[in-house]
């Protein structure tokens, strides 16, 4: 029986993973579940799956979690240290589905014991790719991608010589505003940005899809995980979201990964790797799907993609700054302090400002330096937003 832990179990990725566990009784034993504010869901899932421990990221919710688990025999804990300790518990497989930079440290904690880390937290690789990959190499751990696009690339490369890869194409739905007139984007509301045309996801990643900041992160993630040169990584808008990625080889052939837009495929692939087990996902009917469309992204509509190129060129700790600035700019948009189209300028301004400070971006990549640049990036965004009129 495979022992598993799910970090970020109350989010959409975590819930999809638990659905797969639920539908495969007797195959998995849940060791640890972690979450944030949704204490009811965290406690309910911990009881259903017989977890050893449930952890909330928020120390002020510990008493509530303990009350919800009373009589179950399941340990309750809270806070940063508790998350790291839960991630490091003896297990075979850990899913890192914590949203944002907060997922980096627990992911590193899991890697120290040589487990398989199924990585849905793209921010870890963007902020500290070399740190994460070197930690895996030292312990002999395996990192498996869970983002649908990177899982697709991983699968398309199976059995292939990576030296023969000419290019990789990451697809993007285009998000909520792919058909909006450009002049209307400045007035887009949080509610409008939170409605994805194809996928059911959390609010933050759905808005990131509308701005294509999520795709910018994924471009950097592909660079850090697979080691591709930035010039090899392309992005195409694919409204149907059925082709998740393509790998092009030097003989001119393209290997595409095609499937329904259901995150349980990528999660299940990582959960069962290197085997392919039966998954409860729809089988794609290509005749019913009809035509598949692909478009080059409009740089004026999706300027975040240009920032990803800048980050890959500069490297160092620029990814930590980029991710922190993106997260904080999104906070301000959701709070009503920024227009949708202002987020790009604030992130770009933060990158420019901290890149001009000697010894910051080019410092050694350590957990402390990543935390420092993350902190400085958020402060810089707050300063820029504070200076904006109104």
N, C-alpha and C positions, 0 to 999 in steps of 0.2 A: 504493500500500500504506500503510495507516494505521499510524503508529508509536505504540506504547502502552507505558506503564509501570504496574506494579501494586505499590502500597505495601500491604504486608500480604498477600503472595501465598500464604503458607502456611496462612492461616485459611480458614474455610468460604466466605466471599465471594470471596477471592482464588482459591481452587481452582475454584469455579464459573465464574469469569471465564476461567481458563485452559482449562477444559473447552470453553467456547464458542470460544476461539481454536483449540484443537486440532481442533475439528470444522469449521473454516472455513480450510483450508490455503490459503496464498497471499494472504490478505486482510489480515493484520496482521504487523507486525514488532515483537518485544518488545525494548524498550530496557533497562529496569531492572526487577528484582524485588527486593523487600525482605521480610524476615521477622524472626523472633525466635529462639527456641531450637531450632526444628526445622531444623537445619542440613542434614540429609540431604535433606529435601523441598525446601529452598531450592536446594541445589546441583543436585539431580536435575532440577528444573523449569528452572533456568537452562540446563543442558545441553540438555534436550529442545527448548526454544524458542529457543536461540541468543541469549540475552540478552547485552547488552554488559557489564553489571555486575550483581552480586548483593551485597546489603548485609544484614548482620545488625545488629539494634539493640544487640547485646551485644558490647562490645569484647573481652571475654575469650574469645569464640568465633571470633575472626578467624582464628587459625592453623588451626583445624579447618575453617573454610570454605575457606581457601586450599588445604588439602590435598584437600578434596573436589572442587575445581575444577581441580586440577593438570592441565596439558596441554590444557585446553579453550580457552585464550585468553580466557576470561571474567575480567574484573577482579573482585576481591573487596575489600570494605571493611566497616567496622564503626563503630558509634557514631552519636551524634546528628548531628554535622556531616555524616557520610557519608550519612545518610538524607536530609538536606536537599539535599545536592548531587545525589543520585540523583533526587530529586523534581524538581529544576530542570533536568535534562538535556533537551536539545531533543527534543521529541516532540509528538504531536498530541492525545493523550488520556491522562489519568492517573486511575487508580482509587485513591481513598483508602479503604483498608479496614483501616487500622491500628486496633486496638481502644483506646478510651479517649482521654484528653486528649493522649496522645503523638502523635496524628494531626494535631493542629492545625498545628504548625510546618512539617512537610513539605507539608501542603496549601497553606499560604500560599506556600511556596517554589515550588510548581508554578504557582500563579496569577500570579506576577510576570511570566511570559513570555506570558500571554494564551492558555494552552492551555484545553482543555475538561477540567474537573475533575468526574469522576463521584464523588459524595460518598456513601460508605456509613458514614463516621465521623460519626455524629450528634452526638457530643460536641463537635466543632468548632463547630457552630452554637449549641449550648447554652451553651458556655463563652465564645464570642467571635463571635457572629453578626454584629454590626455590623462587626467587624474583617475578617471573611472576605468579607462582601458588598461592602464598600468596596474591598478589594483587587482583587476581580474587576472592579468598575466602573472602577477606574483603569487596569487593563491591557487591558480589553476581553475578559477571559476569560468563559467560560460555566460555571456550576455546574449540574450535572444531578443530581437526587436519585436515589439507588439504594436507599434503604429502600423496601420494597415499598409501604408506605402513602403515602409522599410521591411516589414514582413514579406511583402510581395517581392522586393528586390532580393532579399535573403533566399526566398524559395526559387526565384528564377536563376540564381547563381549556384544552386545545389548541383554538385558534380561538375561544375564548369571551372575553367582556368581563368581566374580573375585578371590575369595579364592579357587575356583576349578581349576584355571589355573595352569598348570604344566610348560608350556613353550610357547614362541612365536617365530615364525620364520619369519624373514624379508627377502624378496627375493631381489636379485640384478641382473641386466642384465649382469654384468661383464664389461660393457663399451666397448670402442673402441678397447681395446687391449686384450680382453679375450682370443683370439686365437693366439696372437703373441708369437713368441719364447722369452723367458725371456731375452736372451742376446741382443735382439733388442730394448728393452724398453728404454735403456739409450739414444738412438739416436732418439726417437720419437719426432716429431715436434708438435708445437702448432696446426697447421692445422689438423694433423692426430688425435690428442687428442680431437679435437672439432667436430668430426663426430660420433654421437651416432648411434648405429645400429638399435635402436627401437624408441626412443623418439625424438621429436623436442623440444629442450630447448635452453636456452641461453648458451653462450660460457663457462662461468665460471662453471655452474653446470654440463655441459657436460664433461668438463675436470675433475671435481671432481668425476664424475662417472667413468671415465677411471682409475683414481688412487684409487677409492673407498673411498676417503675421505668423499664423500657425505654419504656413507653407515656408515662410522664411526660416523658421526654426527647423523645419524638416530638411531643408536644403543643407543647413549647417550640420544637422545631425547625420545626414548621409556622408558628408565629408569626414566627420569625426569617427563614425562607426566603421564604414567600409574603406576609408582611406582614399577615396576618389579625389582626383584633382578637381578644383572648382569648375574648370572649363568643361568637365565631363558631365556635369549635373545640369539637367534641363527641367523646366516646368511647363506643362501644358494644362490648359483649362479643359476639363472633360465633364460636361454637365451631368451625364448619366451616372457617374461614380461607379462604374462597373469594372473598368480597367484601372487597377490601383497603382501599377508602375510597369515600366518596360525596361529591359536591359538590351542594349545594342552591342553587338560584337563586331570585331574587325572584319569579318567576312560579309558584313552588311545585314545579317539576320537580326531580328528583334524577338526577344522572348518576353511575352506579356503575361502578367498574372491577372486573370479575369474572375470575378465572383460577385455575389450580391453584396450590397452595402450592409453588412452585419459584422460587428466587431468580434463576435464569438468565433469567427474563423481564425483571425490572427491570434486571438488569445488561446484558442484551442490548439492551434499549431504549435505555439510555444509551450503550452502545458504538456503536450504529448510527445514533443520532439525527442528523439529523431523518428518516432513512429508517426503514422497518420491513422488516427482512430476515427470512427464514425462521429460526426458532429451534427447536432440538431439545427442545421441551418438550411435555408431554402436552396434547392438546386436551380441554377440559372437556366432559364429558357431563352436562348439567344434569339430564336425566331420571334418570341413575344417581345423581347427587349427592343427589337428593331434596329435602327441606325445608331452608330456610336459617333459622337462628334468630338473634335479636338480643335482647340484654338490657342494661339499664342497669347499669353497674358498681356493685358494693356498696362504698361508701366505707369500711366497716369492714374489708373484706377487702383493699382496695387503697388505703390511705391515701396512697400516693405521688402519686396524681393530684391530691390537694389541695395538695401541696407544689409541683407544677408551676404551679398557679394563683397561688400565693404568689410564685413566682419571676417569673412574667410580670407581676405587679402591681408588684413592686419594680424589676425590670429591672436596669440597670447591670451590675455584676459578680456579681450573685447567682447567675446561671447557672453561672459558674466555680466558685463555692463549692458549689452543689448537685451538680454533676457530680463534683467532687473528693470530696465527702463520700459520695456514693453509691458511688463506686469503692472508697474506703477501707473503708466499712462492709461492702461485699461481700467484700473481702479478709479482714476479721475473721470474717465468717460462714463462709467457706470454711475458715479456719484453726481454727474451733471456738471462737472467742472471743465470739461473739454468737449469740443465737437468731435464727431467721428473722424473727420479729415485732419484734425489737429494732432492726433496721436503720432502720426509719422514724423511730423516736424519736431515734436518734443523728444522722441527717441533719437532722431538724427542729431539734434542739438546736444543731447546728453553724450552721445558717442563722440562728437567733435570736441566737446568740452573736456572730457576725461582723457581723451587721446592726446590732448595738448599738454597734459600735466606730465612732466618727466618722471619715469620710474613707476608709473601706475600700470598701464596696459601691458608693458613688457616685463613685469615682475614675474618671478617664478610662480608657476601654478601649483598652489597648495590649497588645502581646505581653508586655511586662514585668509589667504589672499583672495580667494573666490568670495568668501563672506564679506571681506572688506570692500571689494569692488561692487558687490551686490548692494551693500549698504550705501556706498557713495553714489551709485547709479540712481537709487530711489530718492536720495536727498536732492540730487541734481534735477530730477524730474519735478519734484515738489517746488523747487526754486523757480524753474521755468514756468510752471503752471501758475505760480503765484504772481509772476510778472505779466502774465497775459491780461489784456484789457478785460474788464468785467469779471 
